[in-house]
């Protein structure tokens, strides 16, 4: 028979921690879905706005960069701006989700059977 406090984790406490972490995770996911992050190229000639969910929301092109004889440069600037915005959105995701993902990956017993996101 196991002694109280004999090293066995308190299942109720573990479940409460898991519930709290799940709520924080859902909150962070909601914040990310609503967030918009920008990126630019060509010193701001092309600016892209991406959601926290990596969806391209807006693209602004300065008319100075529009040259019918050099469409390739414009294409390159658009790609660079979208990549910059996407990288910034990824950084935001890591900032928001990093601490939560760390909590799910370590320090907690395997909760994979509970159907928690990220577990």
SVG drawing of the C-alpha trace seen along z (x, -y; Angstrom):
<svg xmlns="http://www.w3.org/2000/svg" viewBox="-9 -56 25 58">
<polyline fill="none" stroke="black" stroke-width="0.4" points="0.0,0.0 1.4,-3.4 1.9,-6.0 0.2,-9.4 2.8,-11.7 5.0,-8.8 6.0,-10.2 2.8,-9.4 1.5,-12.4 -1.8,-13.8 -4.0,-13.0 -6.5,-15.8 -3.6,-18.4 -2.2,-17.0 -5.6,-17.3 -6.1,-20.9 -2.7,-21.8 -3.5,-20.3 -6.8,-22.1 -5.1,-25.4 -2.5,-24.8 -5.2,-23.9 -7.0,-27.2 -3.8,-29.2 -3.0,-27.4 -6.5,-28.2 -6.1,-31.8 -2.7,-32.1 -4.1,-30.5 -7.0,-33.0 -4.6,-35.9 -2.4,-34.6 -5.5,-34.2 -6.3,-37.9 -2.7,-39.2 -1.3,-40.8 2.4,-41.1 4.1,-43.0 7.2,-42.4 8.9,-44.5 11.4,-44.5 13.2,-47.1 13.4,-49.5 9.6,-49.5 8.7,-49.6 6.8,-46.4 5.0,-45.6 3.2,-42.4 0.8,-41.8 0.3,-38.2 -2.0,-36.9 -0.6,-34.9 -2.1,-31.9 0.3,-32.6 -2.5,-33.9 -1.5,-36.8 -3.9,-39.6 -2.5,-42.6 0.2,-43.5 1.2,-47.1 3.4,-48.0 4.9,-51.5 4.2,-52.7 7.9,-53.7 8.9,-50.0 6.4,-49.2 8.4,-49.0 6.8,-47.1 10.2,-46.4 11.4,-44.8 8.6,-42.7 11.2,-40.2 12.5,-42.7 8.9,-43.5 8.2,-39.7 11.4,-39.3 10.4,-42.1 6.9,-40.7 8.3,-37.3 10.9,-38.8 8.2,-40.9 5.9,-37.9 8.8,-35.8 9.7,-38.6 6.2,-38.9 5.8,-35.1 9.1,-34.9 7.9,-37.6 4.6,-35.8 6.5,-32.6 8.5,-34.5 5.3,-35.8 3.9,-32.2 7.1,-30.9 6.9,-33.8 3.2,-33.1 3.3,-29.3 6.9,-28.6 6.3,-28.7 3.1,-26.7 4.7,-24.1 7.6,-23.8 5.1,-23.1 3.4,-20.4 6.7,-18.8 8.4,-18.7 7.6,-18.5 4.2,-16.9 3.5,-13.2 2.4,-11.9 -1.1,-13.3 -1.4,-12.2 -4.4,-10.1 -6.4,-13.1 -6.6,-14.6 -5.0,-17.9 -3.6,-20.0 0.2,-19.6 0.3,-16.8"/>
</svg>
